[in-house]
Amino acid sequence: MRSAQRSPTVAHMSHDHHHDDTSLGDLLDLDGDVLHDYWADALSWVRREAGSERRQRIVDLGAGTGTGTLHLAHRFADAEVIAVDASAEMLHRIREKALDQGLADRVTTVHADLDEAWPIPGPVDVTWASLSLHHLTDPDRVLRDVHAATRAGGLIAVAEFPIQLRFLPDGTGAELESRLLERLGKYQAERLPELGSDWAARLTAAGFALFEERTFDIDLAPAPPAAADYAALWFGRMRHRLDDLDPADAAALADLLDGDGPGSLHRRDDLRVRGARTVTLARRP
Ligand SMILES: C[S@@+](CC[C@H](N)C(=O)[O-])C[C@H]1O[C@@H](n2cnc3c(N)ncnc32)[C@H](O)[C@@H]1O
């Protein structure tokens, strides 16, 4: 298969990194599963707006476990889809899925830190960047590099979340969830200063012409079966990150995460997944 790794610029991963990548990888897989309709709608839209040339080159920036990569490979027949990520573990998962789905000859993985040099020679027809630009130290530089690599008329789509996902319904935990999300917001604001940026403005500044920004509302009630696993991982990561919680909130969170305990997420049949994703689509003139 052609899914060889190039440019192994990230040489080491600590044990913690490995653990964090595994838990993030599981979370991303669940995101692709639980929010399947959003992913399908968003990437079908990108497909419709892209040209009809047969053999397109597509880049998935910060591809994670490849939900976008694989949706793109299925929608763009004959395209080469290049998944870029700084995590070898994520890329390994993508190669396994591509093999399973018969796409290994068209899905390539590139192991690269986007904070370093731009890793993909042009021309590129479509770039998809989901929940990844806000992790970068200098996303404007990367957007300029994407612009330089994109052929005239080519597309970039940036997917981000305008609001956090929520799992608990009103009246039975939504207030606790609001308090936890407020704390999470502060935690993220300190670590991810690019989160919540005006990506349309930044795409324009990089030389792209804004095509359209679409918000995909998410409201899944009843929640799909995998939502309890998603919620458990999500709240588990919050418990790991947020210290100094109010003791009552810490106890309520522990109940939600108490395996198969009476108040646990896995015992509840009232989970409701709410949120939104925004996709900003722009074209290189
Ligand atoms: C929140 S995940 C999103 C993954 C995927 N795009 C999705 O939406 O499911 C962010 C991804 O960006 C990758 N990433 C973060 N910083 C990066 C960098 N400097 N260079 C390359 N990849 C990076 C992470 O390894 C992770 O896989």
The ligand as an SDF file (V2000), in Angstrom:
LIG
                    3D

 27 29  0  0  0  0  0  0  0  0999 V2000
   -9.0260   17.4410   18.1940 C   0  0  0  0  0  0  0  0  0  0  0  0
   -8.1050   16.4290   17.1090 S   0  0  0  0  0  0  0  0  0  0  0  0
   -9.0990   16.4940   15.6220 C   0  0  0  0  0  0  0  0  0  0  0  0
   -8.8880   15.2820   14.7430 C   0  0  0  0  0  0  0  0  0  0  0  0
   -9.7560   15.1930   13.5050 C   0  0  0  0  0  0  0  0  0  0  0  0
   -9.4660   16.2430   12.5680 N   0  0  0  0  0  0  0  0  0  0  0  0
  -11.2250   15.1990   13.8550 C   0  0  0  0  0  0  0  0  0  0  0  0
  -11.8730   16.2380   13.7240 O   0  0  0  0  0  0  0  0  0  0  0  0
  -11.7250   14.1580   14.2830 O   0  0  0  0  0  0  0  0  0  0  0  0
   -6.6980   17.4140   16.7060 C   0  0  0  0  0  0  0  0  0  0  0  0
   -5.6230   16.6550   15.9380 C   0  0  0  0  0  0  0  0  0  0  0  0
   -4.6170   17.5800   15.5430 O   0  0  0  0  0  0  0  0  0  0  0  0
   -3.3590   16.9690   15.7270 C   0  0  0  0  0  0  0  0  0  0  0  0
   -2.3640   18.0230   15.9120 N   0  0  0  0  0  0  0  0  0  0  0  0
   -2.2910   18.9000   16.9460 C   0  0  0  0  0  0  0  0  0  0  0  0
   -1.2270   19.7120   16.7910 N   0  0  0  0  0  0  0  0  0  0  0  0
   -0.6290   19.3440   15.6320 C   0  0  0  0  0  0  0  0  0  0  0  0
    0.5170   19.7960   14.9320 C   0  0  0  0  0  0  0  0  0  0  0  0
    1.2740   20.7980   15.4100 N   0  0  0  0  0  0  0  0  0  0  0  0
    0.8530   19.1870   13.7810 N   0  0  0  0  0  0  0  0  0  0  0  0
    0.1050   18.1670   13.2940 C   0  0  0  0  0  0  0  0  0  0  0  0
   -0.9900   17.6970   13.9120 N   0  0  0  0  0  0  0  0  0  0  0  0
   -1.3530   18.2750   15.0630 C   0  0  0  0  0  0  0  0  0  0  0  0
   -3.5240   16.0920   16.9450 C   0  0  0  0  0  0  0  0  0  0  0  0
   -2.5460   15.0500   16.9880 O   0  0  0  0  0  0  0  0  0  0  0  0
   -4.9430   15.5710   16.7500 C   0  0  0  0  0  0  0  0  0  0  0  0
   -4.9510   14.3590   16.0610 O   0  0  0  0  0  0  0  0  0  0  0  0
  1  2  1  0
  2  3  1  0
  2 10  1  0
  3  4  1  0
  4  5  1  0
  5  6  1  0
  5  7  1  0
  7  8  2  0
  7  9  1  0
 10 11  1  0
 11 12  1  0
 11 26  1  0
 12 13  1  0
 13 14  1  0
 13 24  1  0
 14 15  1  0
 14 23  1  0
 15 16  2  0
 16 17  1  0
 17 18  1  0
 17 23  2  0
 18 19  1  0
 18 20  2  0
 20 21  1  0
 21 22  2  0
 22 23  1  0
 24 25  1  0
 24 26  1  0
 26 27  1  0
M  CHG  2   2   1   9  -1
M  END
$$$$
